[in-house]
Amino acid sequence: MSETAVSEMSFEQAMAELEQVVGQLERGDVALEESIKLYERGAELRKRCDQKLKEAEEKVAAITLDAEGTPTGTKPVEGL
């Protein structure tokens, strides 16, 4: 596990570590106490990934066009 605080990780960092955690848990060769710690870390990492994806979705914008089809700007994506 990384020493980096989950709250400071990029999406890519959190996803990479989450994949490692899942791999360790799937192998089943980890002691119960370590499995619990891994599961808790995995839950934090998943939450961070969800948060970073939500932030990215909120930044996505739809291009607005005028009557002639010329781009006039952007507007936030609806439904977020």
N, C-alpha and C positions, 0 to 999 in steps of 0.2 A: 504494500500500500504506500501511496505517496505521502510525503510529509506536508504537502501543500494543503492549506485549508480549502475545503470544498467551495466555500463562498468566494474564493479568489480564482477558481479554475475557469478556464475557457470551456466552451462546449466540447471542443476536441479533447482536451485533457480529461474532462469528466467522463466522456464516453469511452476513452481508451482505458481508464482505470476501471470503469464499470464492467467492461468486457473482461478484464483480468479477474475481477471479483466473481463474476458469473462463472468463468472457467474454473476457478478454484472450488466454488460451491458445487458445480456439476461433477467434478472429479470425485468428490466425496471423501477425500483423503485428509480432511482437516478435522481437528478435534472439535467437540461440541462448542466449547467456549469461543474458540476462534471462528467457528461458523457463525455464531451469533454476532460477533463483532463485524465479520465480513458482511453479513446480511444488513446490519445497521448502516455500515458504510455505503453499501450498495443502494440502500433506500435514499440516503443523502445525495449520492451521485445522480440517481434517477431524477430526484427533485431538481437538482441544479440543471440537468439537461433540459428538463421540461421548462424551467424558468428561462434559460437562454433561448430556447426555441420560441417561446412566447414573445420575448423581446424582439427577436428577428421578425416574427410575423407582424408585430406592431409597426415595424419600420418599413414593411412592404407597402408600396403605394401604387395605386392604379393611375395610369396616365389619362388625363382628361383631354378630349378633343373638341374643337369648335365645330360649327356646322359644315365646314369645308374639310374636316378631317385633320386639321393641323393641331399638333399637340399644344395645349395651353397651360399645362401645369400638372400638378398631381393632387390627389385627394387620398385620405386614409382608406384602407381597405375596410369595407363594411363588415360587421359581425364580429369584430375583435374587441 
